[in-house]
């Protein structure tokens, strides 16, 4: 049986999470506390909340775990072309934390791959907005002609980044934001982005699964390092992605969907 935890109860050991043969593999506990303190405790141990409407807060520690090593990020030919165009076009830019609430609300209306609904319920929106104000959650945003075209939000602890959700109002706008996050991570010495769940989209970009043990070993080391405080995006960060200057940029702007 999955334990219920009150506000002052510690989270269970991750080895107690339900196994692959269960109805909910990776489910560890249930409990209503989504405070900054609880979220910090959970993420430092590789545990995250994920639940739907009319459900209690559910805490998860899946094994295997989907991760994206930033050096393994795959830039396809079409994405490389899109990035070159984006970088070269006036009015196209990456911003960090300039419109967090817009980003998380857009993500909250975008279903995950293979799902009909979204897991970012109002309680999650409020909790991560509060945590953003405390400096732990960040939005990476794709802007085109002064309009928010797509983006993502993530958690940053020490030298560990946890990807949460993405959205796009324009073609490839979320991929551009993810590429920018990868470039930012490379520049700041972050080697791994947690992706939580396995999807074909993430796999196509270079993400793969590792065991819970391997993930927790990496997390323990990365999260023990000083928190990264320079959450700004400099255009020079694009140099971290090879091949963006091999051909002349294509004119025009990313086309709307």
VENCOR-V383124 format. One line per field, one symbol per residue. phi: phi as a letter, one per 30 degrees, with the letter a starting at -180 (. if undefined). burial: # if it has 16 or more other C-alpha atoms within 10 Angstrom, else .. A space follows every 50 residues. Layout:
phi=???
burial=???
//
This chain:
phi=.ddccdecdddddddddddedddbejdcablddcdeddddedddcicbda acdicddccbbdbdcdbbdddceccdeddddddeddddcejcacbbidbe ddddddddccddeibdbccddeddedddddddddjccbccbccbhicdcl labbcbbhccbcdcabbbcbeidddddddddddddddciccbcdcicdbd ddddcjdacbdeeddddddedddddeddcddbccedddddcdjdcdbddd djceddd
burial=...#......##.#..##......#######.##.#..##.######### ##....###############.###...###########..######..# #.######.###.....####..###.#####..##########...### ####################.###############...#######.#.. .##.#####..#..##..#..##.......#.#...##.##..#....#. ..##...
//
